[in-house]
Amino acid sequence: MTSAETHNPHADCQRSLEELYQYVDDWLDGETRSTIRQHLDSCTSCEDVYRFQATFVAMISTKCRSELPDELRRRILEALEESC
């Protein structure tokens, strides 16, 4: 069998969707971003998920800019320190 015959397009979808959050937040290296972008360009299902996720993240980042109360900020930082 050739590599084209054994290629599993569902594996590309699974990998792309697993890394979608990092892709949207621009946390991936260039090669990985390029691979995912190529997949999104050829897969409308994954592209739809990406567009939803990107829109959702943009909305949250613009709508949720208020300052946290000091007490809540302190409790979150303590919880993070305890979990590390």
PyMOL commands that set and color helices and strands:
alter all, ss='L'
color gray80, all
select helices_A, chain A and resi 3-6+9-18+20-24+30-42+44-63+70-83
alter helices_A, ss='H'
color red, helices_A
deselect
rebuild
show_as cartoon
